[in-house]
Amino acid sequence: MTNTIHILVGTTSGNTEALADHVQEILESHDLSTQMHYEPTFDDLPKSGIWLIFLATHGAGDYADSMLDFYDVIASTNAPLLPDLSYAVCAIGESCYDTFCEAGRHCDKKLSVLNATRLFERLEIDMMEDDPEDKVSKWVTELIDKLRSYPQD
Ligand SMILES: Cc1cc2nc3c(=O)[nH]c(=O)nc-3n(C[C@H](O)[C@H](O)[C@H](O)COP(=O)(O)O)c2cc1C
């Protein structure tokens, strides 16, 4: 068993929420403990342990609605360092946009700049071309091996 995995959901119209719920089921079926954050507020999130972030891009490369508050904090010049945090990002978008998966790419880079540890390479899901559940299932299955070796409290 590993520590609780905090699943952050950045969605506007619900696709990403369904995907994150699917991942939660996979993790729980492997006896991994999870906590969902459907509207993650930066201040209320633990700043150590593991975040798995599922983030859709909207607007013209913007974060989806449920993570706009989160964006305001991590994009600010006063964003706190996160040296005790490990994370992985699953970016959701559509390849018809020039700003394909831009929010997830931004979040992944920004957390790294804030000294958090990237646990696993970012997954990018193209909702126009990919089978999202199939792609995310493969990604999370590989991720589980990493999570199992994650240091305990
Ligand atoms: C108004 C609008 C703007 C969008 N802008 C982008 C974008 O800039 N880049 C991108 O990769 N996808 C973009 N998308 C595609 C969404 O990321 C995609 O539809 C995704 O499935 C939405 O996830 P959600 O239902 O969790 O909000 C946009 C979709 C809409 C409706």
The ligand as a Gaussian input file, in Angstrom:
#p B3LYP/6-31G(d) Opt

LIG

0 1
 C      -14.866000      26.251000     -26.019000
 C      -13.837000      25.140000     -26.050000
 C      -12.502000      25.471000     -26.134000
 C      -11.529000      24.453000     -26.184000
 N      -10.203000      24.807000     -26.276000
 C       -9.274000      23.819000     -26.348000
 C       -7.891000      24.168000     -26.460000
 O       -7.490000      25.332000     -26.498000
 N       -6.978000      23.141000     -26.532000
 C       -7.361000      21.830000     -26.507000
 O       -6.488000      20.963000     -26.589000
 N       -8.680000      21.475000     -26.378000
 C       -9.636000      22.441000     -26.299000
 N      -10.949000      22.102000     -26.173000
 C      -11.332000      20.675000     -26.158000
 C      -11.616000      20.164000     -24.746000
 O      -10.413000      20.076000     -23.995000
 C      -12.279000      18.799000     -24.831000
 O      -13.566000      18.960000     -25.382000
 C      -12.366000      18.088000     -23.508000
 O      -12.935000      16.818000     -23.717000
 C      -13.195000      18.863000     -22.515000
 O      -13.108000      18.222000     -21.278000
 P      -14.168000      18.465000     -20.111000
 O      -15.494000      17.906000     -20.592000
 O      -13.624000      17.693000     -18.969000
 O      -14.249000      19.916000     -19.844000
 C      -11.923000      23.096000     -26.132000
 C      -13.288000      22.779000     -26.035000
 C      -14.229000      23.786000     -25.993000
 C      -15.699000      23.407000     -25.890000

